[in-house]
Amino acid sequence: MEIRNIAIIAHVDHGKTTLTDALLRQTGVAEEGVSMDSNALELERGITIYSKNAAVFYKDTKINIVDTPGHADFGSEVERVLRSIDSVLLVVDAQEGPMPQTRFVLKKSLELGLKPIVIINKIDKSAADPARCEEQVLELFLELGASDAQADFPVVYAIGKQGVAKLKLEDESTDLTPLLETILSHVPPASSPEALEKTARLQPFNLGYDNFLGRLAIVRAYEGVLKTGDAVFVKKVGGETHTGKITKMFTFRGLKKVESTEVVAGDIAMIAGIPEIFIGETITIDASAEPLPAIAIDEPTITLNFLVNNSPFAGREGKFVTSRQIRDRLERELEVNVGLRVEFPSGDLFKVSGRGELHIAILLENMRREGFEMQVSQPQVIFHEEGGKKFEPFEEVIIDTPSVYQGAVIERLGTRKFVMSDLKIHENQVRLTFEGPTRGLLGYRSQFILDTKGEGILSSRFVAFKPYAGEIKSRQVGSMISMASGKALGFSLWNLQDRGVLYIGPAALVYEGMVIGNTSKGEEMMVNPTKGKQLSNMRSSGADEAINLIPPFELTIERGLEVMTEDEYLEIAPTSVRLRKQALSEIDRSRSRRQA
């Protein structure tokens, strides 16, 4: 049976997972309602976070499909996947056209010499313009330095939701057969008869974990045949070699893992039995075999501290609250999350570095759902020193917004050291392209929602480490800090809501030093949210005023990471997220300010 290996790449929400699900259903390897996005967080947010493998069978050919994340924070997943496949399906929204992540993943694909198949999806949208979209994609190919062969890409038009694909817009079609035919005619076979005769060489491009089997390696077999029970040599990137034994192997059928006794050249499989395996190493049965080219993994761009929760409410909700439990959980995460770095200095503090705020927020969200309780410090960008100069991560930001809000966006990003490189106007919408330091984006997203009245779309991607951009003076909002412990009362919150934005509603439990809101004037303010209305046995001369409370700006993990300041911790528990000062009492805060 011939094998073809493809990856589906696209920007967030351009429909690649929906399209993959339709392919699985049409080829009979998945039922209605089964989706590639199986993780609870992926289903809630509607985004792909973890790359996944599937396989479909069409005309005696096995097509291995790898679905990749579309968000820039999970870009390290995409790069590894591209090394293991032979072609990519580039999915582009017919209305939005190419977006930042489209550019990022396409650039990586072209650099590896892959010849993409372009799928213009969502052609049924009312504002879809497939011809303009195709033109923009071609422009992007040429801009990224595509060869003539790469720029002569096949185009398939699709409506992923309906499971329909066409080679020409006017064609009649009821399924995805035109897409499957295009894959067979344009994607090269994954191996040749000569490759099967050689010594087995495989390379992991992703990792998994199983409570019974331990660390699992998801590998692409480049040459030869590997069998269960084989003794293997694992060649590390630095040249060291260690040995192992294959205990179990699985290949893919639909979304299911099927146990297999052998893996042949060209196939993608999951293997168990090598606990120390890592991405980019070479697995072979011959000690003298040449290692395969290494796979580079992008460096983290932001860092923060995870700490044991020591607030007055510590231990009320969480099942796992000790430093030992948090350490074990982070060590387990490192088994599979290769974009993450964790330093274990000592005691109750762990220094965690990741690819962006969303990357860290997803880890925190998963941990709180598992019953963990902890607190984290404000995220900081990672600086590099090169030749005596200071370098920091830079981002490319693309913003789609109604043109009436463009002035506010340009002004706000300008003060954060972002430089506009492009502006395109289409009817009443504008697309603005900026480049600037990652520091300038921290805490900006919630401000962006306010500036564009919720109608703007902001997408960003990491570009490179560039020289330090200088001091950024972002407008600091002050904190509204509770000076009492107890239950917040509606009467007190009604008086406080004029001073800024509240994070809590009536009846919320508070403690001294907890941040219950922010102040619009920018200075810190000590307040008493537990204060009730003074009642007397004398009838008041005026009628009581009705208490009209504005709904609170409830904190989520991402919102908390954005609004917190340097001297605050975000307290994360299974059912609540709170913001607090690192020093809870006013005396302790004054003392630490004097020492600073």
N, C-alpha and C positions, 0 to 999 in steps of 0.2 A: 504493500500500500504506500502510495506517495504521501509525503508530508509537506505542508506549507505552513510557515510561521509568520503571523502578522500581529502588529499591535494597533490598537485604536487610540488615536491621540486627538485632543481637541481642547479648546478653552472650556472653563466651567460652564455647564448648562447648555452646551451646544448639541447635546443629544447622543453622545457616544454610547452610554450605558443602555439607553432605550433601544438603540439600533442593535447592540449586541444581544440584548434580550430577545428581540424579534428574530435574529438569526438563529438563536438557540431553539426558539419555538418552531420556526419553519423547518429546521432539519431534524425535528423530532427528539432532541436530546433534553428538552426542558418543557415543563407544562406551563399552562397559562398562569400568570401571577408569580412565577419564579423570577427573581431578579439577581443580576450580578452584585448589586449593592445590598448585601445581606446584613451588614452591621447596623445596629439600632441607630447609631449616630448618623450614618450615611442616609438611612431612610428618612430621618427627621429633617436633616439639612438639605437633602436632595443633591448632595455632592459625593463624588468618589474620593475616598481618603486612602484606601489601600489598593495597590494594584492586585488584580486577580487573574487567574488562568481559567480558560475553558477550552473545549475542543468540539468542533462540529465535523460531521462526515457528509461529504457530497461527492457523488460520482467516483467512488473508490479512492477518495483523497481525504486525508485527515487534515483539517485546518485548525492549528493551534492559535487561539486568540488570547491576547493579553490586554485587559482593560486597564487603562492608566488613569491616575488622578489628573484633574484639570487645574487644580489650584497651585499657584507658584510655591507655596510652603511645602508641598509634597513633590517638588520637581526632582529631588534626588531619586525618587521611585522611578520616574519616567526615563531618566538617563540610563539606568541599569538595564531596564527592559529593552531599550532600543538596541543594546549590544547583542541581545539574544535572538533577535528576529530578522527576517529577510526583506520585509516591506512594511509600510505603514499605511493605514487608512486615516487620512486627515479629514476630520469632520468639521465643517464650517457652517455656521448658521447663515441661511440665505438672506436674513435681514441685517444681522449685526456685522457680517463679514469677518475678516481676520482680527483677532484680539491678542493681547500681550502673550498669553500662554500659547496661542497658536504659533506665534513667532518663535517663542522659546523652544517648543518641542520640534517645530519644523527645522529650525537652525541645527539642532542636534542631529536630526535625521539626515539632513543633507551632508553634514560634515562626515557622517559615517558611510556616505556613498549610497544610501538607500533611495529607491525610486518610489515616491509616494503615489497612492491612488487618492484622488480628491473626491470627497462626498459632500455635495452641497445639500444640506439637510434643512428640514422645516420649510420646504418650498410652498406649503399650503398657508403660511402666515399671510395676513392681509398686506403687510408692508414688505413682503419678501421681494427681492430683486436678484434672481439667480445670475443674470448676465453681468450685472455690476459686481456681484460677489466673486464670480469667476475671474473677472478682470483684476480685482483687488488681490486675489490669491496669486495670479500670475505675476503681478507687480512685486508681491512679497517674495516669491521664488527668485526673481531676478535680483531683487535688493539683497537677498541673502547669499548671492553668488552661486545659484544652482547651475549645474552643467546643462548643456543642450538636451541631453537624454532625460535629466530630471525635470526640466521645465516643460518637456513634452508629455505632461501627465494625463492619464485617462480621467475623465470626469463622470461621476454617477450622481444623478439627482435623486433625492430620497425624502420620504416622509416616515421617519423612524417610528412614530407613534402608531401609524397604520401598518407598518411592516411592508412598505412599498418602495421599489427602486426603479429608476428608468435611465436609459442611456441618452434619450432625447426628451426634452420637456413635453413634446406632443405625443410621445408613445403612450399606449395603453398598457398598464401593468397592474397585477393584483398581488404580487409578492416580491421577494428580494432575489429572485433568480438572476436578473441582470447583474447584480452586485457579486453574487457567487461566481458567475461566469467570468466577470472581470478579474476576480481574484485568481482563478485558475489560469487565465491567459497572461496575466501580468506579474504574478509573484513567482520567482524562481523556486524549483524544488529545493527542499532543505538539505538534501544530501545526494551524493552520487554513489554508484556501485564501488568506486575506488575508496571513498571515505569509509565504507563499511568494512573493507579489508584491513584498515589500519588499526593501530593500537588505540584502545578507548581513551578519549580525552573529553572531559566534561567541565563546565564552568558554572558555579552558582551565580545567579543574578538577583536572587531574592531569598529571604529566610522565613521559616515558619517555626512554630513551636507546638509540641504536643505533650500533654502531661505524662503520657506513658512512653513515648518514643524519644522525648527530649528535643533537641534542636534538629530542624529539618532544613535541607537545602533544596531550593527550587533551581534546577539546572537545565542548561541546554547541552545536549550531547552533540559534539562537533564531529567526532570520529569514532569508529569502532562500535563494539557492543559491550555493555556492562551488565553483569548478572548478579542476582541476590547471592550473598555469601562470598563475593569476590573480595580479596584483600587489596586495598588500594593505597596509593601514595598521594598525599595532598601537598602540592607545591605552593608555598606562600609567595606573596609578591616580592619579599626581600630575598628570596632564594632558599629559605629553609624548607625542609621536607619533614613531614611526619606521616605516620601510617594510620590506617583505620580499616574497618570491615563493614561492608554494606549489609545491614540487617533486614531492611525492608525497602521496597520501591513502589511508587505509585505513578500511573500515567493519568491523563484526564479524559473523561468522556462527559460532554456537557459541562456542568459545574461540579460533577462528582469526581472523587479520587477513586481510581480502580487499581487494586493491587496487581503488580506485574512482576514477572520473574526476570525480565530483561528490558533494557532500554537501548534502542538502536540509534545510530547517528542521525541527526536531524530532529529527533523528538525532544519534547520538553517534559521533564518528570520531576518528581519529588522523592528525595532519598533520605533515609535515616541510618544512623550508625556512626556518624562522625561528629562528636559533640563540639569539637573546636573549629568546625568549618566556618569560613567567612566569605563574603562576597568578593568575586574577582580571583579567587584561588583556582588552581587547576587540579582536577581529580583524574588520576590515571592508574593503569595497572602495571605500568612500566616505569621503574625508578629513573631511567635515563631519558624519558620523554621530555620534549621541550615544553615549558609552561606557556599557556595561552596569554595574549596581551592582557595586562591588568585593567580593571575597571575602576576609574577614579570616582570618589564620592565627594560631593560638594561640602565645603566647610559650613558650620553653623554661623548665623549672623547675629543672634541675640542670646543673652544669658540672664538667668535670674536664680534666686535661692529658694529651695524648698525647705521648710522648717517644720518641726513638730509644733502642733497647735498648743499655745499656752494661754489662750484667752480665758476669761471667766466662764465662757460657755463650752470650754474644751471637753470632749468626751461625751457630750450629751447625745450626739447622733451617730458618730462613727463607730464601726466595729474594729477598724485597724487604725490605731492612733500613735503607736510607738515608733521611734526612729528605726528600730530593727525591721518592723513591718514595711515601713516606707522604703528602706534600703533594699529589701528583698524584692519589692514590687518594681523599683527602678532597675535593678539588675535583670529582672525578667524582661522588662521593656527593651533593654539594650540587646537582648538576644535577637529581636526582630526589627527594631526601629533604628536603622543604620544612620539616619540623619541626625540622631540624638547623641549628645555627649554628656556624661555625668562624672563629676569629680566628687569623691567621698573624702573630704578633708578630715573631719572628726566630729564626734558628738552628734548634735541634733540638726546639723545643717548639710544640705547637699546642693552643689552648684550644677544646675542643669542648663545646657545650651542647645538651641534648636534653630530651625530654619526661618522661623517667624512667629508672630503672636498666635496665629491659628494652629500651627504645629504644636505649640506648648499647650494651648487651650484644649485641644482634642485629647491630649494625654491627661490633663487635669480632669476633664469631664468624664473620661473612662474610669479614672481612679475613684472619683467621688461616687460613681454609680456602683462600683464594686464595694463601697462601704468605707473608703479611706477618708480621713480627716487630716487637714494640714493647713499651713499658711505659706504664702509665697510673697517674695519681695517684688519691687517694681522691675519690669524688664529693662535691661540696658543693652546697647549695641556693643559688639565686640570690635575693638580696634586692633590693627596690626602695625607692627613697626617694620619698615623696610628701608635700609640705607639711611637710618637716622630720621626718616620721615614717618609721619603718622598717617595711616590709611584707615578708611572706614567703609562699610558696605553702602552701595548706592542702588537705588531702585528706579525702574522705569514705570511711570504711572500713566494709565490711559483712562480718561474720564469722559463719559457720555452724559450730557446734561442738557435740559432746555436752555436755549441761548440767554434767557433773562437772568440766569444764575451764574453765567460764566465770569462776570466781574468779581463776584465774591470769592469764587474758587481760585481764580488767578491771584488775587490779592493775598488770600490766606496761605496758599502754597508758596508764594513769593517770599513771605516773611519766614518760611520754614526752609529757605535756601534751595527751593526747587526752581529750575529754569525751564521755561516752555520751549519745546522744540518743534511743535507742529500744532496747527489749528485747522480743522476741516468743518465746514458748515453744510448741513443738509436740511433744507426746509427750516423748521424751528429748533432743530437739535444741533449741538456742536460736539465735536470730538477733540479733546485737548490732550496733548502728549507732553509729559514733563519728565525731567530726570533730576534726582536729588538724593540726599542722604537718607538712609533708613530711619535715622533719629527723627527726621522731620515728619515721618508718617506715624510714629508712635503717638497714640492719643488723638489722631486726626479724624478717624473714620466717623466717630459719633458727631463731631463738629460738621463734617461733610454732609451727613444726613440732614442736619438742621439747615445748613446753607442752601441745600438744593430741595428743601421741603420733601425729602424722601424720594425725589424723582430722578436722582443721579445714580449712575453706576460707576464704581471705582474699581479698577483692576490694576494690580501691580506685579512686577517680577524683579527678582534680584538680577542686577547687571554685572557688577564687579566690585572689587575693593578699589577705591579711588582716594586721592589725597584728601585729608581732613577739610571739611567745608567751613569750619569756624563755628563760633558760638551761635546757638539758635535760641532766640527769646520767644518761646511760645507763651501765649497768654495763660497764666496760671490761675485757675479758680481756687478759691480758698475752701477749706473744709469746715463743715458745720459739725462740731464735736459734742457728743453728749457728756454732760458733767454729772449725770446721775444714772443710777441703775434702776431698772423696773420695767413697767409696761408703758409704751408710748400712748398718749391720749390724743383724741381728735382735736380737742380744744387747743392744746399746745401746738400741734402740727399746723393748725389753721392759722395761728399767728406767725409761725415760722416760714410758711410757704412763700410769703412775699419777699423773703430775704434771699431766696435762691431755689435750687432744685432739690427735692427730698428723695431719698433712696428707700424710705420705709413708709408704711401706712399705719393707721391706728391699730392698737393692740399688739404691735410688734414688740418683742422683748429687746431691751437695750442694756448696755453696761457702760460704765465710765470709760471714756477714751474711744468709744465706737464712733465712726464717722457716719452720720445719718443723712448727710446731704452735702451740697456745695453752695458756697455763697457767691452771688453774682458780682460783688465788689472786689473779690480776690483776696480778702484777708481771712484769717482763721477766726472762728467765732465759737465760743463756748455757749451751749444752750441746754435747756432742761426740757426734754420732750415728754417728761412724766408729769408735768405741772397741770393740775386740773383747774377748773373755774372756781373762784372763791364764792362760796354760797353763804348766805346769811338768812336769818329768819325775817328780815325786812324785805318787803316786796320792792323790786327795782322800779325806778321811775320810768325807764324805757323798756320796750319789749325786747326779749332775747333775739339776738341776730341768728339767722340760720347759718350753720357751719357748712361751707362749701369747700370740700377738699379736692385739690387737683390730684389725679392718679399719680402715684409715685413712679420715679424712674427706677424700676426694679433692677438690681444688679445681677448680671449673668457673669460668667467667668471672663468672657471677652470684654464686656463693658467695664468690669472691675479693673482688668489689666490696663485699659485705656485711661481711666480717670484717676487712678491712684498716683500719689506723689512719692518722692524718695523716702520720706520718713513714715510710710504706711505699709501695712501688710494686708493682703487679701486673704481672708479666712474662708476656707472652702470645706464644707461639710456635705454629707449625702443629700440633705434637703434644703440647705441654705448657703448663701454667699454673703459675707459681710465684709465691710471695710473697717479697719481700725488703725489707730496710731500705734507705732512701735512701742512708745512709752505711753502707758495708759493715763497716768495722772498728770495734771498740769505742772506740778512741782518737778516731776521726772523730766518732762519735756523742756522746761526752762533750764534745768541742769545740763541736759545734753546739748542744748543750743549754746550755752556758755562754754562748754568743753570744745565744741566745734569751732 
